[in-house]
């Protein structure tokens, strides 16, 4: 139960960042949007694995 309160806001922040970047910068650019989204997810995963996983 200790991990869930940390993971839920983290995943919500990931979703907000991805959707925000998509809407603000890459609305009509499919491949660029896909690459940036993959990069954002990789960065979030790296931060999670480095700092939040116990």
Phi and psi in radians as a Rosetta constraint file:
Dihedral C 1 N 2 CA 2 C 2 CIRCULARHARMONIC -1.228 0.35
Dihedral N 2 CA 2 C 2 N 3 CIRCULARHARMONIC -0.466 0.35
Dihedral C 2 N 3 CA 3 C 3 CIRCULARHARMONIC -1.433 0.35
Dihedral N 3 CA 3 C 3 N 4 CIRCULARHARMONIC -0.566 0.35
Dihedral C 3 N 4 CA 4 C 4 CIRCULARHARMONIC -1.034 0.35
Dihedral N 4 CA 4 C 4 N 5 CIRCULARHARMONIC -0.759 0.35
Dihedral C 4 N 5 CA 5 C 5 CIRCULARHARMONIC -1.112 0.35
Dihedral N 5 CA 5 C 5 N 6 CIRCULARHARMONIC -0.375 0.35
Dihedral C 5 N 6 CA 6 C 6 CIRCULARHARMONIC -1.521 0.35
Dihedral N 6 CA 6 C 6 N 7 CIRCULARHARMONIC -0.662 0.35
Dihedral C 6 N 7 CA 7 C 7 CIRCULARHARMONIC -1.281 0.35
Dihedral N 7 CA 7 C 7 N 8 CIRCULARHARMONIC -0.699 0.35
Dihedral C 7 N 8 CA 8 C 8 CIRCULARHARMONIC -1.066 0.35
Dihedral N 8 CA 8 C 8 N 9 CIRCULARHARMONIC -0.897 0.35
Dihedral C 8 N 9 CA 9 C 9 CIRCULARHARMONIC -1.125 0.35
Dihedral N 9 CA 9 C 9 N 10 CIRCULARHARMONIC -0.543 0.35
Dihedral C 9 N 10 CA 10 C 10 CIRCULARHARMONIC -1.151 0.35
Dihedral N 10 CA 10 C 10 N 11 CIRCULARHARMONIC -0.766 0.35
Dihedral C 10 N 11 CA 11 C 11 CIRCULARHARMONIC -1.175 0.35
Dihedral N 11 CA 11 C 11 N 12 CIRCULARHARMONIC -0.684 0.35
Dihedral C 11 N 12 CA 12 C 12 CIRCULARHARMONIC -1.101 0.35
Dihedral N 12 CA 12 C 12 N 13 CIRCULARHARMONIC -0.696 0.35
Dihedral C 12 N 13 CA 13 C 13 CIRCULARHARMONIC -1.118 0.35
Dihedral N 13 CA 13 C 13 N 14 CIRCULARHARMONIC -0.697 0.35
Dihedral C 13 N 14 CA 14 C 14 CIRCULARHARMONIC -1.039 0.35
Dihedral N 14 CA 14 C 14 N 15 CIRCULARHARMONIC -0.809 0.35
Dihedral C 14 N 15 CA 15 C 15 CIRCULARHARMONIC -1.105 0.35
Dihedral N 15 CA 15 C 15 N 16 CIRCULARHARMONIC -0.763 0.35
Dihedral C 15 N 16 CA 16 C 16 CIRCULARHARMONIC -1.093 0.35
Dihedral N 16 CA 16 C 16 N 17 CIRCULARHARMONIC -0.745 0.35
Dihedral C 16 N 17 CA 17 C 17 CIRCULARHARMONIC -1.140 0.35
Dihedral N 17 CA 17 C 17 N 18 CIRCULARHARMONIC -0.791 0.35
Dihedral C 17 N 18 CA 18 C 18 CIRCULARHARMONIC -1.103 0.35
Dihedral N 18 CA 18 C 18 N 19 CIRCULARHARMONIC -0.842 0.35
Dihedral C 18 N 19 CA 19 C 19 CIRCULARHARMONIC -1.154 0.35
Dihedral N 19 CA 19 C 19 N 20 CIRCULARHARMONIC -0.697 0.35
Dihedral C 19 N 20 CA 20 C 20 CIRCULARHARMONIC -1.097 0.35
Dihedral N 20 CA 20 C 20 N 21 CIRCULARHARMONIC -0.776 0.35
Dihedral C 20 N 21 CA 21 C 21 CIRCULARHARMONIC -1.143 0.35
Dihedral N 21 CA 21 C 21 N 22 CIRCULARHARMONIC -0.716 0.35
Dihedral C 21 N 22 CA 22 C 22 CIRCULARHARMONIC -1.028 0.35
Dihedral N 22 CA 22 C 22 N 23 CIRCULARHARMONIC -0.832 0.35
Dihedral C 22 N 23 CA 23 C 23 CIRCULARHARMONIC -1.244 0.35
Dihedral N 23 CA 23 C 23 N 24 CIRCULARHARMONIC -0.729 0.35
Dihedral C 23 N 24 CA 24 C 24 CIRCULARHARMONIC -1.324 0.35
Dihedral N 24 CA 24 C 24 N 25 CIRCULARHARMONIC -0.633 0.35
Dihedral C 24 N 25 CA 25 C 25 CIRCULARHARMONIC -2.087 0.35
Dihedral N 25 CA 25 C 25 N 26 CIRCULARHARMONIC -0.604 0.35
Dihedral C 25 N 26 CA 26 C 26 CIRCULARHARMONIC -2.163 0.35
Dihedral N 26 CA 26 C 26 N 27 CIRCULARHARMONIC 0.767 0.35
Dihedral C 26 N 27 CA 27 C 27 CIRCULARHARMONIC -1.078 0.35
Dihedral N 27 CA 27 C 27 N 28 CIRCULARHARMONIC -0.761 0.35
Dihedral C 27 N 28 CA 28 C 28 CIRCULARHARMONIC -1.988 0.35
Dihedral N 28 CA 28 C 28 N 29 CIRCULARHARMONIC 0.405 0.35
Dihedral C 28 N 29 CA 29 C 29 CIRCULARHARMONIC -2.152 0.35
Dihedral N 29 CA 29 C 29 N 30 CIRCULARHARMONIC 1.602 0.35
Dihedral C 29 N 30 CA 30 C 30 CIRCULARHARMONIC -1.099 0.35
Dihedral N 30 CA 30 C 30 N 31 CIRCULARHARMONIC -0.932 0.35
Dihedral C 30 N 31 CA 31 C 31 CIRCULARHARMONIC -1.183 0.35
Dihedral N 31 CA 31 C 31 N 32 CIRCULARHARMONIC -0.694 0.35
Dihedral C 31 N 32 CA 32 C 32 CIRCULARHARMONIC -1.122 0.35
Dihedral N 32 CA 32 C 32 N 33 CIRCULARHARMONIC -0.729 0.35
Dihedral C 32 N 33 CA 33 C 33 CIRCULARHARMONIC -1.097 0.35
Dihedral N 33 CA 33 C 33 N 34 CIRCULARHARMONIC -0.745 0.35
Dihedral C 33 N 34 CA 34 C 34 CIRCULARHARMONIC -1.078 0.35
Dihedral N 34 CA 34 C 34 N 35 CIRCULARHARMONIC -0.790 0.35
Dihedral C 34 N 35 CA 35 C 35 CIRCULARHARMONIC -1.119 0.35
Dihedral N 35 CA 35 C 35 N 36 CIRCULARHARMONIC -0.742 0.35
Dihedral C 35 N 36 CA 36 C 36 CIRCULARHARMONIC -1.170 0.35
Dihedral N 36 CA 36 C 36 N 37 CIRCULARHARMONIC -0.697 0.35
Dihedral C 36 N 37 CA 37 C 37 CIRCULARHARMONIC -1.099 0.35
Dihedral N 37 CA 37 C 37 N 38 CIRCULARHARMONIC -0.731 0.35
Dihedral C 37 N 38 CA 38 C 38 CIRCULARHARMONIC -1.095 0.35
Dihedral N 38 CA 38 C 38 N 39 CIRCULARHARMONIC -0.723 0.35
Dihedral C 38 N 39 CA 39 C 39 CIRCULARHARMONIC -1.094 0.35
Dihedral N 39 CA 39 C 39 N 40 CIRCULARHARMONIC -0.734 0.35
Dihedral C 39 N 40 CA 40 C 40 CIRCULARHARMONIC -1.104 0.35
Dihedral N 40 CA 40 C 40 N 41 CIRCULARHARMONIC -0.773 0.35
Dihedral C 40 N 41 CA 41 C 41 CIRCULARHARMONIC -1.110 0.35
Dihedral N 41 CA 41 C 41 N 42 CIRCULARHARMONIC -0.701 0.35
Dihedral C 41 N 42 CA 42 C 42 CIRCULARHARMONIC -1.132 0.35
Dihedral N 42 CA 42 C 42 N 43 CIRCULARHARMONIC -0.692 0.35
Dihedral C 42 N 43 CA 43 C 43 CIRCULARHARMONIC -1.134 0.35
Dihedral N 43 CA 43 C 43 N 44 CIRCULARHARMONIC -0.793 0.35
Dihedral C 43 N 44 CA 44 C 44 CIRCULARHARMONIC -1.079 0.35
Dihedral N 44 CA 44 C 44 N 45 CIRCULARHARMONIC -0.698 0.35
Dihedral C 44 N 45 CA 45 C 45 CIRCULARHARMONIC -1.137 0.35
Dihedral N 45 CA 45 C 45 N 46 CIRCULARHARMONIC -0.724 0.35
Dihedral C 45 N 46 CA 46 C 46 CIRCULARHARMONIC -1.123 0.35
Dihedral N 46 CA 46 C 46 N 47 CIRCULARHARMONIC -0.747 0.35
Dihedral C 46 N 47 CA 47 C 47 CIRCULARHARMONIC -1.137 0.35
Dihedral N 47 CA 47 C 47 N 48 CIRCULARHARMONIC -0.718 0.35
Dihedral C 47 N 48 CA 48 C 48 CIRCULARHARMONIC -1.077 0.35
Dihedral N 48 CA 48 C 48 N 49 CIRCULARHARMONIC -0.842 0.35
Dihedral C 48 N 49 CA 49 C 49 CIRCULARHARMONIC -1.157 0.35
Dihedral N 49 CA 49 C 49 N 50 CIRCULARHARMONIC -0.564 0.35
Dihedral C 49 N 50 CA 50 C 50 CIRCULARHARMONIC -1.393 0.35
Dihedral N 50 CA 50 C 50 N 51 CIRCULARHARMONIC -0.762 0.35
Dihedral C 50 N 51 CA 51 C 51 CIRCULARHARMONIC -1.953 0.35
Dihedral N 51 CA 51 C 51 N 52 CIRCULARHARMONIC -0.553 0.35
Dihedral C 51 N 52 CA 52 C 52 CIRCULARHARMONIC -1.765 0.35
Dihedral N 52 CA 52 C 52 N 53 CIRCULARHARMONIC -0.414 0.35
Dihedral C 52 N 53 CA 53 C 53 CIRCULARHARMONIC -1.364 0.35
Dihedral N 53 CA 53 C 53 N 54 CIRCULARHARMONIC 2.287 0.35
